[in-house]
Amino acid sequence: MQEIERFFSNFFSGIINRFKYSAMDAADRKMRETIDEQVEQRRQKPKPKDEE
């Protein structure tokens, strides 16, 4: 009986960890994309001081 409980607890904790890490990975990826977009927008803005 304990082996079955141990199996299911390991099984479910593994699934929960996988979802948790995939969610963290998705949030991290989204944050990096947002930062890259902001950097790209700043590069595209013309700067009159640099042109002179």
C-alpha atoms as one frame of an Amber mdcrd trajectory, in Angstrom:
protein
   0.000   0.000   0.000   2.802   2.411   0.838   4.507   1.692  -2.476   1.332
   2.637  -4.334   1.011   5.866  -2.339   4.666   6.659  -2.955   4.260   5.988
  -6.676   1.259   8.291  -6.996   2.796  11.049  -4.883   5.955  10.969  -7.027
   3.864  10.790 -10.188   1.690  13.776  -9.308   4.548  15.874  -7.954   6.406
  15.224 -11.213   3.423  16.408 -13.233   2.977  19.491 -11.031   6.669  20.358
 -11.310   6.541  19.983 -15.082   3.598  22.390 -15.323   5.247  24.807 -12.895
   8.526  24.869 -14.807   6.835  25.151 -18.203   4.807  28.105 -16.905   7.964
  29.731 -15.524   9.726  29.100 -18.839   6.857  30.663 -20.777   6.847  33.716
 -18.497  10.622  34.064 -18.852  10.398  33.798 -22.639   7.610  36.411 -22.759
   9.643  38.774 -20.574  12.682  38.436 -22.860  10.545  39.048 -25.957   9.100
  42.191 -24.377  12.564  43.488 -23.493  13.825  42.747 -27.013  10.858  44.614
 -28.505  11.509  47.639 -26.297  15.193  47.678 -27.214  14.314  47.422 -30.909
  11.802  50.282 -30.619  14.431  52.493 -28.989  16.917  51.719 -31.763  14.389
  52.634 -34.457  13.607  56.058 -32.974  15.650  58.740 -34.752  17.977  60.662
 -32.481  18.775  64.138 -33.844  21.731  64.574 -31.491  23.464  61.479 -32.887
  23.003  62.596 -36.507  24.804  65.930 -36.032
